[in-house]
Amino acid sequence: MHRPHRMFRTGPSITGPGLTGPGLTGPGITGPGLTGHLLAGPLIALFLLSALVGCGQGKSPDPSRAPAAGGSNAADGGAADPAPAAPIAAGEAMTAAFDGEAAGQAPRDFAPLVGSWLIGEGEDGAGLIYNGGAGEPAPATDLNTLATALFGADGSLLTAAITATPLYAFCAYRPLDQMAGGRVAVRFRPDGSGDQAAGIVFGLRANGDYLVARANGPEGNLVLLSVAGGRRNLMAKQTDVTVAAGAWHDLRLTVSGTQVTAQVDDQPTLTATLPTAPAGRVGLWSVSDRAVAFDGFTVEGGR
């Protein structure tokens, strides 16, 4: 903000013949307290100089201090609003690369919200491992920090929803704020003797609601689930899907408006029509009594 300046207006005391002569002197500015020619010139010069300097402060403020559109000026004590989430552009592709990350550490590109998600052996180099043998999936110890990083001030809603009903292990892809339409693909390898399920999360919102395309080996199916308000709802199911334990498989998801398709390898495709077009974050999901490995995670924007 620029410093306020005083405004001056003209009046009889500074107009008239006394302002027309050399040195701005004359009878128009003489009177009690002023001695005419001796003081009038210097005083009026000082008067005009101060007015000019003061008005100079009224120039446009430094643009570097102007608040961002839609936000407060942090330099003036306000906090700028977070930038709005932007969907991935049509044709834009993003890939999660795990190479270079240390085994046993939390992943760089994924926020492990529920369950144990650590870097381990992937299909070709490092990958992301969900450790289903660690017991019932529990919310992350730093859940509030992760949720705030994903959704800003609304992260508290996600924290409350997950804490109330953790339900399933899942993690969110950090680099992408939102996908309203597009394709997500991942390679996965289930291990275990009981539950061996892997899925792609999409439409994750700050309130904890999301959808997931989930493949399950023992059940031999691929389903579309809605998780909302702490409850799971079956939206669609494709049977006759083989998911062999110990082998790598492709899981692909396509979202276009309200239309959703999903497929494991080149097997029958699941198709569904949603009540509304989903938009939100994407991620990975799992239910297993042992480890499920993930690799080759990619997202491509669509229409």
Residue pairs with C-beta under 8 A, 6 or more apart in sequence:
1 61
1 65
1 76
2 57
2 58
2 59
2 60
2 61
3 57
4 57
5 54
5 55
5 57
5 58
6 51
6 54
8 51
13 29
14 29
14 44
14 47
15 28
16 28
17 26
17 27
17 28
18 24
18 25
18 26
18 27
18 28
18 29
18 30
18 40
19 26
19 28
19 29
19 44
20 26
23 37
23 40
23 41
24 40
24 41
24 44
24 45
25 36
25 37
25 40
25 41
26 40
27 36
29 36
29 40
29 44
30 36
30 40
34 40
34 43
65 73
65 75
65 76
66 73
67 73
67 76
67 78
67 80
68 80
68 81
70 81
71 78
71 79
71 80
71 81
72 78
72 79
72 80
72 81
73 80
74 80
82 152
82 153
85 177
85 178
86 177
86 178
87 177
87 178
87 179
87 180
87 181
87 279
87 301
88 94
88 176
88 178
88 179
88 182
88 299
88 300
88 301
89 301
90 182
90 301
90 302
90 303
91 300
91 301
92 300
92 301
93 298
93 299
93 300
93 301
94 175
94 176
94 298
94 299
94 300
95 296
95 297
95 298
95 299
96 107
96 109
96 110
96 128
96 173
96 175
96 297
96 298
97 109
98 107
98 109
98 119
98 122
98 125
98 126
98 127
98 128
98 295
99 125
99 126
100 126
101 107
101 108
101 119
101 126
102 119
103 118
103 119
103 120
103 121
103 126
104 118
104 119
104 120
105 118
105 119
106 112
106 117
106 118
106 119
107 117
107 118
107 119
107 128
107 171
108 174
109 173
109 174
109 175
110 117
110 128
110 171
110 172
110 173
110 174
110 283
110 284
111 140
111 146
111 149
111 150
111 171
111 172
111 174
111 283
112 140
112 146
112 171
113 139
113 140
113 143
113 146
113 147
113 158
113 162
113 170
113 171
113 172
114 137
114 138
114 139
114 140
114 162
114 166
114 167
114 168
114 169
114 170
114 171
115 130
115 131
115 132
115 134
115 137
115 138
115 168
115 169
115 170
115 171
115 286
116 130
116 131
116 134
116 137
116 169
117 128
117 129
117 130
117 131
117 169
117 171
117 284
118 128
118 129
118 131
119 126
119 127
119 128
119 129
120 126
120 127
120 128
120 129
120 291
120 293
121 127
121 129
121 293
122 128
122 293
122 294
122 295
122 296
123 187
123 189
123 248
123 293
123 295
123 296
124 295
127 293
127 294
127 295
128 171
128 284
128 293
128 294
128 295
128 297
129 291
129 292
129 293
129 294
130 169
130 284
130 286
130 288
130 291
130 292
130 294
131 291
132 169
132 192
132 195
132 286
132 287
132 288
132 289
132 290
132 291
132 292
133 289
133 290
133 291
136 166
137 166
137 168
137 169
138 166
139 162
139 163
139 166
140 146
143 159
143 162
143 163
144 155
144 156
144 159
146 155
146 172
147 155
147 156
147 158
147 159
147 162
148 155
148 156
149 155
149 174
150 158
150 172
150 174
150 206
150 281
151 157
151 158
151 206
154 206
155 206
157 206
157 207
157 208
158 206
158 207
158 208
160 208
161 207
161 208
161 209
161 230
162 208
164 230
165 230
167 227
167 230
167 232
168 212
168 227
168 285
168 286
168 287
169 285
169 286
169 287
170 199
170 201
170 210
170 212
170 283
170 284
170 285
170 286
171 283
171 284
172 201
172 204
172 281
172 282
172 283
173 281
173 282
173 283
173 284
173 297
173 299
176 281
176 282
176 299
177 281
178 279
178 280
178 281
179 202
179 255
179 279
179 280
179 281
179 282
179 299
179 301
180 255
180 277
180 278
180 279
181 255
181 256
181 257
181 277
181 301
181 302
181 303
182 254
182 255
182 299
182 300
182 301
182 302
183 252
183 253
183 254
183 255
183 299
183 300
183 302
184 200
184 202
184 252
184 253
184 282
184 297
184 298
184 299
184 300
185 250
185 251
185 252
185 253
185 296
185 297
185 298
186 198
186 200
186 250
186 251
186 284
186 294
186 295
186 296
186 297
186 298
187 248
187 249
187 250
187 251
187 294
187 295
187 296
188 198
188 215
188 248
188 249
188 251
188 292
188 293
188 294
188 295
189 246
189 247
189 248
189 249
189 292
189 293
190 196
190 197
190 198
190 217
190 243
190 245
190 246
190 288
190 292
191 245
191 246
191 288
191 290
191 291
191 292
191 293
192 245
192 288
192 289
192 290
192 291
192 292
193 289
193 290
194 218
194 288
194 289
195 216
195 218
195 287
195 288
195 289
196 216
196 217
196 218
196 243
196 245
196 288
196 290
196 292
197 214
197 215
197 216
197 217
197 285
197 286
197 287
197 288
197 292
198 214
198 215
198 251
198 284
198 285
198 286
198 288
198 292
198 294
199 212
199 213
199 214
199 215
199 225
199 251
199 284
199 285
199 286
200 212
200 213
200 251
200 253
200 262
200 282
200 283
200 284
200 285
201 210
201 211
201 212
201 281
201 282
201 283
201 284
201 285
202 210
202 211
202 212
202 213
202 253
202 255
202 278
202 280
202 281
202 282
203 209
203 210
203 211
203 278
203 279
203 280
204 210
204 280
204 281
204 282
204 283
205 280
205 281
208 227
208 230
209 226
209 227
209 228
209 229
210 226
210 227
210 280
211 224
211 225
211 226
211 227
211 235
211 260
211 274
211 278
212 224
212 225
212 227
212 285
213 222
213 223
213 224
213 251
213 253
213 260
213 262
213 270
214 222
214 223
214 224
214 225
214 285
214 287
215 221
215 222
215 241
215 243
215 249
215 251
215 264
216 222
216 223
216 243
216 287
217 242
217 243
217 244
217 245
220 239
220 240
220 241
220 242
220 243
221 237
221 238
221 239
221 240
221 241
222 237
222 238
222 241
222 262
222 263
222 264
222 267
222 270
223 234
223 235
223 236
223 237
223 238
223 270
224 234
224 235
224 236
224 237
224 260
224 262
224 270
224 272
225 232
225 233
225 234
225 235
226 232
226 233
226 235
227 233
235 272
235 274
236 260
236 270
236 271
236 272
237 270
238 262
238 268
238 269
238 270
239 268
240 267
240 268
241 264
241 267
241 268
242 264
242 267
243 249
243 264
248 295
249 264
249 265
250 263
250 264
250 265
251 262
251 263
251 264
252 262
252 263
253 260
253 261
253 262
254 260
254 261
254 262
254 302
255 277
255 278
255 302
256 302
256 303
257 277
258 273
258 274
258 275
258 276
258 277
259 271
259 272
259 273
259 274
260 270
260 271
260 272
260 273
260 274
260 278
261 269
261 270
261 271
261 272
262 269
262 270
263 269
263 270
282 299
284 294
284 297
286 292
